[in-house]
């Protein structure tokens, strides 16, 4: 029973982590789409590249943080099973 409870807790934690990181990824994608629209408005190349770089940075940071979150969740899950 203890292992089932630990597994359920880890699955719920993983679900919430995925939801949070999907929200961050959605913000990055929306910013990337916004950069395409900004380009059509005729702003300077510097502004376009700055907005586009910010969107890519957000997505890369989101993926890195998600991988770290998965590693820590997996480690906690395995440590909980070993007890």
ZAVEX-552450 format. One record per residue (C-alpha): residue number from 1; chain; x, y, z. Coordinates in steps of 0.25 Angstrom, whole numbers, plus 2048, in hexadecimal, padded with zeros to 3 digits. Layout:
% residues N
+-----+-------+-----+-----+-----+
|  nr | kette |  xx |  yy |  zz |
+-----+-------+-----+-----+-----+
| NUM |     A |   X |   Y |   Z |
...
+-----+-------+-----+-----+-----+
END
This chain:
% residues 83
+-----+-------+-----+-----+-----+
|  nr | kette |  xx |  yy |  zz |
+-----+-------+-----+-----+-----+
|   1 |     A | 800 | 800 | 800 |
|   2 |     A | 80B | 809 | 803 |
|   3 |     A | 812 | 807 | 7F5 |
|   4 |     A | 804 | 80A | 7EE |
|   5 |     A | 803 | 817 | 7F6 |
|   6 |     A | 811 | 81B | 7F3 |
|   7 |     A | 80F | 818 | 7E4 |
|   8 |     A | 801 | 820 | 7E4 |
|   9 |     A | 808 | 82C | 7EB |
|  10 |     A | 813 | 82C | 7E0 |
|  11 |     A | 809 | 82B | 7D5 |
|  12 |     A | 801 | 837 | 7DA |
|  13 |     A | 80E | 83F | 7DC |
|  14 |     A | 812 | 83B | 7CE |
|  15 |     A | 805 | 83F | 7C8 |
|  16 |     A | 805 | 84D | 7CF |
|  17 |     A | 814 | 84F | 7CA |
|  18 |     A | 810 | 84C | 7BC |
|  19 |     A | 804 | 856 | 7BD |
|  20 |     A | 80D | 861 | 7C2 |
|  21 |     A | 818 | 85F | 7B8 |
|  22 |     A | 80D | 85E | 7AD |
|  23 |     A | 808 | 86C | 7B1 |
|  24 |     A | 816 | 871 | 7B1 |
|  25 |     A | 818 | 86B | 7A3 |
|  26 |     A | 80B | 871 | 79E |
|  27 |     A | 810 | 87E | 7A2 |
|  28 |     A | 81D | 87C | 79A |
|  29 |     A | 816 | 878 | 78E |
|  30 |     A | 80C | 884 | 78F |
|  31 |     A | 818 | 88D | 790 |
|  32 |     A | 81E | 887 | 784 |
|  33 |     A | 811 | 889 | 77C |
|  34 |     A | 811 | 897 | 781 |
|  35 |     A | 81F | 899 | 77C |
|  36 |     A | 81A | 895 | 76E |
|  37 |     A | 80F | 89F | 76F |
|  38 |     A | 818 | 8AA | 774 |
|  39 |     A | 820 | 8A8 | 768 |
|  40 |     A | 814 | 8AB | 75F |
|  41 |     A | 812 | 8B8 | 766 |
|  42 |     A | 81F | 8BD | 761 |
|  43 |     A | 827 | 8BE | 76E |
|  44 |     A | 836 | 8BE | 76E |
|  45 |     A | 83E | 8B2 | 76C |
|  46 |     A | 844 | 8B3 | 77A |
|  47 |     A | 836 | 8B3 | 780 |
|  48 |     A | 832 | 8A7 | 778 |
|  49 |     A | 83E | 89F | 77B |
|  50 |     A | 83D | 8A3 | 78A |
|  51 |     A | 82F | 89E | 78B |
|  52 |     A | 832 | 891 | 783 |
|  53 |     A | 83F | 88E | 78B |
|  54 |     A | 837 | 890 | 798 |
|  55 |     A | 82C | 886 | 793 |
|  56 |     A | 837 | 87C | 790 |
|  57 |     A | 83E | 87E | 79D |
|  58 |     A | 831 | 87C | 7A4 |
|  59 |     A | 82F | 86F | 79D |
|  60 |     A | 83D | 86A | 79F |
|  61 |     A | 83C | 86D | 7AE |
|  62 |     A | 82F | 866 | 7AF |
|  63 |     A | 834 | 859 | 7A9 |
|  64 |     A | 841 | 85A | 7B2 |
|  65 |     A | 838 | 85C | 7BF |
|  66 |     A | 82F | 851 | 7BB |
|  67 |     A | 83A | 847 | 7B9 |
|  68 |     A | 83F | 84B | 7C7 |
|  69 |     A | 832 | 84A | 7CD |
|  70 |     A | 830 | 83C | 7C7 |
|  71 |     A | 83E | 838 | 7CC |
|  72 |     A | 83B | 83C | 7DA |
|  73 |     A | 82D | 836 | 7DA |
|  74 |     A | 833 | 829 | 7D5 |
|  75 |     A | 83D | 829 | 7E0 |
|  76 |     A | 833 | 82C | 7EB |
|  77 |     A | 82A | 821 | 7E5 |
|  78 |     A | 836 | 817 | 7E5 |
|  79 |     A | 83A | 81B | 7F3 |
|  80 |     A | 82C | 819 | 7F8 |
|  81 |     A | 82B | 80B | 7F2 |
|  82 |     A | 838 | 807 | 7F9 |
|  83 |     A | 833 | 80A | 806 |
+-----+-------+-----+-----+-----+
END
